[in-house]
Amino acid sequence: MPQNAPPLRVVDKLPYPVPVAVGLVTSVTYLTCAYTLPAWFALKLLAGRLSSLERAWLIAVIPITLCLSGVGLVASIKTYVIEAAGGEGM
């Protein structure tokens, strides 16, 4: 290998949609899997054992995480469009 060879970066070899698609999928699924679904399941499965404060917190978590997932989805779509147009992403 030559002394001045540039480092091989796998991400440079991928077509541009792959890293952006990973961001797109992550923005939609991460908060949903980590917070929304457990909060929803807790509300359904532990309904009789939750205090009013716990119930209120879980009810508040669900729309907050869905809104934040929506923000991430919009940002990922914006990045995808910019990358597809040949520009630089966010």
C-alpha positions in Angstrom: 0.0 0.0 0.0 1.4 3.4 -0.9 2.5 5.7 1.9 0.2 8.6 0.9 -2.9 6.5 0.1 -6.1 8.1 1.4 -8.0 6.1 4.1 -10.7 3.9 2.8 -14.0 5.0 4.1 -16.9 2.7 3.5 -19.5 5.5 3.7 -17.8 7.1 0.7 -18.5 4.0 -1.3 -22.2 3.8 -0.6 -24.6 5.5 -2.9 -25.9 8.8 -1.3 -29.4 7.5 -0.4 -28.2 4.7 1.9 -26.9 6.9 4.8 -29.8 9.3 4.4 -32.2 6.3 4.4 -30.7 5.1 7.6 -31.4 8.6 9.1 -34.9 8.4 7.8 -35.7 5.1 9.3 -34.0 6.0 12.6 -35.9 9.3 12.9 -39.2 7.4 12.6 -38.5 4.3 14.6 -36.2 5.3 17.5 -38.4 7.4 19.6 -41.4 5.2 18.8 -39.7 2.1 20.0 -37.9 3.6 22.9 -40.6 5.8 24.4 -44.0 5.8 22.7 -44.7 2.0 22.6 -43.5 1.4 26.2 -45.7 4.3 27.4 -48.7 3.0 25.5 -48.2 -0.5 26.7 -47.8 0.7 30.3 -51.0 2.6 30.0 -52.8 -0.5 28.7 -51.2 -3.2 30.9 -50.8 -1.4 34.1 -53.9 0.8 34.1 -55.1 -0.3 37.5 -51.7 0.1 39.2 -50.6 3.5 37.9 -50.9 6.6 40.0 -52.5 9.7 38.5 -49.1 11.3 38.1 -47.7 8.3 36.3 -50.7 8.1 34.1 -50.5 11.8 33.2 -46.8 11.5 32.5 -47.3 8.5 30.1 -50.2 10.3 28.4 -47.9 13.3 27.9 -45.0 11.3 26.6 -46.9 9.7 23.7 -47.8 12.9 21.7 -44.4 14.5 22.6 -42.5 11.6 21.1 -44.7 11.4 18.1 -44.2 15.1 17.4 -40.4 14.8 17.8 -40.4 11.8 15.5 -42.3 14.0 13.0 -39.6 16.7 13.3 -36.9 14.1 12.7 -38.8 12.7 9.7 -39.1 16.2 8.1 -35.4 16.8 8.7 -34.5 13.5 7.1 -36.7 14.1 4.1 -35.2 17.6 3.7 -31.7 16.1 3.9 -32.6 13.4 1.3 -34.0 16.1 -1.1 -30.9 18.2 -0.7 -28.6 15.2 -1.2 -30.6 14.1 -4.3 -30.2 17.6 -5.8 -26.5 17.3 -5.4 -26.1 19.7 -2.6 -24.7 19.3 0.9 -26.9 17.9 3.6 -27.7 19.4 7.0 
